Structure formats: C-alpha cells, structure tokens
C-alpha cells in the first residue's frame, strides 16, 4: 500500500470511529434526546371501531396513524361471537393476541373449522393481499403492528360495512 492510500485509510478510519463514538455517546434531554413512548395499560382508551369493521369492534391507537404513511400500533377489542368476513390488506399485518381467543383462517369464505382459536400471547403474520377472516368466542383484544396507510378490501363487497 502506498503512503497516500495509508493516510487516506487512516483518516477515514478515524472519521468513522469518531462518528461511531458520537452515535454511541448519550445525549442529554436538553440536547434533543428522543424519549420512548410509554402507554401504561390504564391509559389504553378504546373508542368505537373504525367504519372498515363490522359494528361492535373498538379501537385504541397506541402509536402512529393507520391512515398515514409510517408504522402504527393499534389494539382492537371484539365482543364475543364477533366475525370479520374474508378480506385482505394493502400492507403486511402482524397480530398479537393480548387477551381472549382469536380465530383466524385464510380463504374467501368463513370456515371456523379451519380457523383455530389462538390463545392469549399468540402471534400471526398475514402477508399483503392474503384473503383471511377472523372470529371470536369470547371478548378478545388483539394488537396490530403494521405500516400505513393501511387498507382493507372485502372479498365480497356486500360484506363491507362502509357500503361500497
């Protein structure tokens, strides 16, 4: 290696090292440090569900906005005996069962025999465009993590509660 290349390599290594140290150094709150968003369970507030779901669902938005670009986290509360007809989404969906039991199956028709109830703590990842349906036997809360804007298209337009 010639001397010019050695000097370039050394100065690049020093610059990269300085950036790494700066990135690792703690930044004081008065210096613009980001803070975690914390939502204690007692502050999770449910509102009437979105118009995209059949009546009876409730929603709590924990982070972001499902209608806008970027990540979001919501919780949905469903009453016992609730059914979401077959539908698909424009973005991948990650569902975690928080409480109760959540039945989820794939395909264009509701077939509860092919949609076992997933217990609290269970997780499901639903790919973009995959037709699926959901149902509950008891009051159930699920958490959805996804990217917005998040859309829903019902397999049978007659099932769409928006009347479209």
C-alpha positions, 0 to 999 in steps of 0.5 A, spaced: 500 500 500 502 506 498 503 512 503 497 516 500 492 510 500 495 509 508 493 516 510 487 516 506 485 509 510 487 512 516 483 518 516 477 515 514 478 510 519 478 515 524 472 519 521 468 513 522 470 511 529 469 518 531 462 518 528 461 511 531 463 514 538 458 520 537 452 515 535 454 511 541 455 517 546 448 519 550 445 525 549 442 529 554 434 531 554 436 538 553 440 536 547 434 533 543 434 526 546 428 522 543 424 519 549 420 512 548 413 512 548 410 509 554 402 507 554 401 504 561 395 499 560 390 504 564 391 509 559 389 504 553 382 508 551 378 504 546 373 508 542 368 505 537 371 501 531 373 504 525 367 504 519 372 498 515 369 493 521 363 490 522 359 494 528 361 492 535 369 492 534 373 498 538 379 501 537 385 504 541 391 507 537 397 506 541 402 509 536 402 512 529 396 513 524 393 507 520 391 512 515 398 515 514 404 513 511 409 510 517 408 504 522 402 504 527 400 500 533 393 499 534 389 494 539 382 492 537 377 489 542 371 484 539 365 482 543 364 475 543 361 471 537 364 477 533 366 475 525 370 479 520 368 476 513 374 474 508 378 480 506 385 482 505 390 488 506 394 493 502 400 492 507 403 486 511 399 485 518 402 482 524 397 480 530 398 479 537 393 476 541 393 480 548 387 477 551 381 472 549 381 467 543 382 469 536 380 465 530 383 466 524 383 462 517 385 464 510 380 463 504 374 467 501 369 464 505 368 463 513 370 456 515 371 456 523 373 449 522 379 451 519 380 457 523 383 455 530 382 459 536 389 462 538 390 463 545 392 469 549 400 471 547 399 468 540 402 471 534 400 471 526 403 474 520 398 475 514 402 477 508 399 483 503 393 481 499 392 474 503 384 473 503 383 471 511 377 472 516 377 472 523 372 470 529 371 470 536 368 466 542 369 470 547 371 478 548 378 478 545 383 484 544 388 483 539 394 488 537 396 490 530 403 492 528 403 494 521 405 500 516 400 505 513 396 507 510 393 501 511 387 498 507 382 493 507 378 490 501 372 485 502 372 479 498 365 480 497 363 487 497 356 486 500 360 484 506 363 491 507 360 495 512 362 502 509 357 500 503 361 500 497 
